[in-house]
Amino acid sequence: MTDIFGQTLNLNYVLLLPEIVLLIFSMLVIGIDAFKRQLNISGNVPVGLALAGLVVALTLSILQVNMDEDFARLIQVDSFTSFFRILFIAITLVLIVGSHEYIEKSVSHVGEFYGLLLLATVGAMLMASARELLTAYLAIELLSFSLYIAVSLARSDRRSGEASLKYVLLGGVASASLLYGLSMIYGVTGATQYHEISAVLSAGDTGLTTPLLLGLVLIIVGLGFKASAVPFHMWTPDAYEGAPIPVTAFLSATSKAATIALFLRWFGGPLLPIASDWQFILSGVAVATMVVGNLVALQQVNIKRLLAYSSIGQMGYMLMAIVAVGSGFGSDATSAVLVHLAGYIITNLLVFISVTHFFNQTGQEEITSFKGLAQSNPYLALMITAGLFSLAGMPLLVGFFTKFILFQAVVSAGHLGLVTVAVVASTVSLYYYLMVVRQMYLYEPEDGTEQWRLSLTGYVTTLALFVSLVVFGLWGTPLYAAADAAAAGMF
Amino acid sequence: MPDISVTIGMQQAWLLPAMPVVAFLIISFFRKLLPREGDFLAIIGMLGILLVTLFIIIDFQGFFHDGEFHPGEANVYAFDWVRISADNFLFLIEFSTYIDAISVVMLIAISIVGLMVAIYSMGYMQGEDRYGWYFAVLSLFVAAMLLLVTSGSLVWMYLAWEGVGLASYLLIGHYWERQSAAEAAKKAFITTRIGDVGLLIGIILLWKATGSFDIQTIIAAATSGQIGETYLTIAMLALFAGAVGKSAQFPLHVWLPDAMEGPTPASALIHAATMVVAGVYLIARFSPVYEVVLVARDVILYTGLLTAFLAATMGLVTSDIKRVLAFSTISQLGFMFVALGVGAVGAAMFHVLTHAFFKALLFLGSGSVIHATGRQEVEYLGGLRHKQPVTAATFIIGSLALAGIPIFAGFWSKDEILHAVSGYASPFVYIVLAGTALLTAIYTTRLVLLTFFGSPRDRSAFDHAHESPSSMTGPLLLLGLLATVSGFFVFDAVGELFGFSGGIGYLVYLHHPHAFHIDWAFASIATVSSLTGVIIGWVYWHGGAERAIKARTWSPDLHALLVNRYYLDELYQGIVNKVVLGLAGIVAWFDKKIINETGVDGGAQFIGYFGYRLKFLQTGKIPNYALGIATGILVLSVMVLARA
């Protein structure tokens, strides 16, 4: 405990070790890459360093799993934080191992790329662990700025620069909205600490209804942008299409999960006392997101855009569950969201890494270019099919189990109407996932297409993800237990 | 007892299904890379099962006091498979194993016959296509069967129940190039599925009533009167429907004779010794509940009785050697259900055990004949005892056991059943059952005479015939020994020798186990009746079977009725063609026109149209996107402020 400005603060830096390690390694990767000619080092050093940093940070996070302590009243290291720390580090780890060939081949500034991924991971981790509005805001910006640059790094793809520009400009608008919203909340409550805001809001009428409600709207818009909620989603397909595929995967996994973590922290914490004021906003946004995301996906011809709309639809299901968090079943709904998030991420990574390898081999990303993949690479076709079926929520795969838990939690909270929309929307989603499967299995490959194989790391990562897809699909109890523990940390 | 039981015992029963599952996975994925296509892995798996079964029996004795089984915590192993809990909701499916005397009897039968069949198959299936795949499916079957009899949870038992059905389907259709095999596989799967639906309904009903899938919890709840009697009767009859399908009881028995299209060793294991007694196991497992719902128990009794009799009459006229055995299996299963129907669980399980040995022996013997001659219709066999002495000798031992001739295994177990029936039900039941036993002796004698005695009717087949290799005769000899001696287990002294303070009546938990004593008068009646059957068989079918052929003219209609299996197959086919397909036609029309073309296609076009319109909101221009955000802010603000 240290006294600063008359406040007693806990400055136990051990709590921040995972983040600190990742920061140091990201600087190392970027620094070494800048001087690689002068130092005459092999091209494998950046990726090796990035992986080493991630493994160390993962180990440290696992060691801190049972902690429940705050750092300087800014960061809370509890089971919720640990869940997301481990999740985010694992995502980056799997992505780098699974697609390093693509990164070496199709990304300019490889070292910076790895460094940015590590920085973005730190940002995401801090978003999940912040216990104070401004810290959370800075964490969002750390994640966003890293990604603005990373999106632009696809080598020899002009769409990449365009995507980055759109992302940064619109991100600025959203960020302004979010900050404005936060300032209104601060103005009403006089606090930025979550628990203090919660105390003020639950104490009763603040007398400042209009700024509070406007603040809520602006916060939902800001976070909704990050979560690709309709109508703040429009950047998503363009950014997904232009970005290097691993960044697209990162956007759809870490960036989305971090936003959902923040949604849970805020709407399950400081803003919970005024749940009735935001529930109907979020319900509307969730319905719009589920409907628009899944309908427009039907019309796509590019696999990355298809997955962009699919992830918009998926975010709709999660926002629906955030509504349920406000209905007095906070812990159940939160753990359901976490279960679904974990399942969604495993599945999404499998699909994206498979698509990355497909692109590596063929250089194509149109849905029709998957024609006959079941013959030219039956293994990869099976992986993609399993991933898409899991996204659609087919039984035996993890997507079914997690979606079932999610929908069940929302029904228990009394939002049958929302779940009805979600069920119809997931039925529609099966159609566009099957469009891809149909190309792979029902059509002959182009003449002259030869059988091809993945790289060893490609096989290892996809197989590991596929096995977890099936194992958690059949035996979801461990996933459920972990999510339950994480949710318990928050409530 | 050795200390090893501390490390491997009833708690480790999950090892039993785990070992063959591993064998199945390795063989099915890597059989092309393995020497001998991996058949040795299946054998190793079976040996492991036998070993673990031995340890389980050693451990099991520790729970056996004063002739009764005292379940303890140690016989249960469990972990949560699915646990979904919320403030107002708990849904739990455990994976659990539960071992008691009933499972132990099943384990003995499965492990011994399984090993014998696997060894035998190395000789029988040698050089065939899909040799490795056969062993993979055999391992899959054994895994599912072991899971079925060790599972403490109805859900896992049901999964295993379907698993053995799947393996059975795959093995019946092993020679799928043959139209008849493919048809038979389909028939077996669909017919047993009809019963399985009943089982599923029963499971759901029991779960609704008790909130649990745990078998012991359900039994405790049902026997303590927590479930209404009518409800419970319906649920238990639904469970019995599953048993009727799987154990080929009337009216769902029609699949078993056709199932003989599969490789003969698979028939021996699946369609004689193990899978078809799954129904008996199920009813025995729930026997405490059937004590409460006596209406359901009577249904079991009369179903078993009718099946036993009908199947025996059909066995009299069948010419395919394997199908005769199939009918005899159906008939013997009927005996077991009769025993269950009078509450004699011990007698039923005893018959399960002896039947497993002697019927597997008979099937493997018939396989040896088919292997040597390439023929399986008795019209083309005859005189084979000269060519195949070992096969003939062991087949005769099996037949004596089946016919119920004293000292052979079948005599003791059948005697127990008849004894139980005479003490319980009306004399009518006893008379029909004793008559069926007589018929059994007749058709068994007929089969032996036509196959191994007389003069060969197909010279070329006879000339090429030879004794089978030792991988096949070895199992025959061992099963021959068991078919002779396994009945002695009924004596208290033999039971004590194995560490149980009593015979089979004590091994299988009963409310009132009776000490075994031979009722001489009773046994002599049974013996005389069996011997009469053998003599009748001899008179009609010895030599050129002239009397039997003449006998057909007594009543050609009756003969035709039996040969055509009471026209039940035609009846079912007619029902399927007229009723099911007719109804399906109407449904298909509705589905095509109303659901698909109007509803689905219309809906899809509607949805696709919306997607198409919405697509144009995505212009690619940044100001438009920002306008989207701004509109969102405006609309939401107006909404919240208007609401406030």
Interface residues (C-beta under 8 A of the other chain):
Chain A: L165 K166 L169 L170 V173 A174 S177 T209 T210 L213 L214 L216 V217 L218 I220 V221 G224 F225 P231 F232 M234 W235 P237 D238 D277 F280 I281 G284 V285 V292 L295 V296 A297 L298 Q299 F329 D332 I405 Q408 A409 S412 V428 Y431 W475 G476 T477 Y480
Chain B: D80 W81 V82 R83 I84 A86 D87 N88 F89 A604 I607 G608 F610 G611 Y612 L614 K615 L617 Q618 G620 I622 N624 Y625 A626 G628 I629 T631 G632 I633 L636 S637 M639 V640 L641 R643 A644
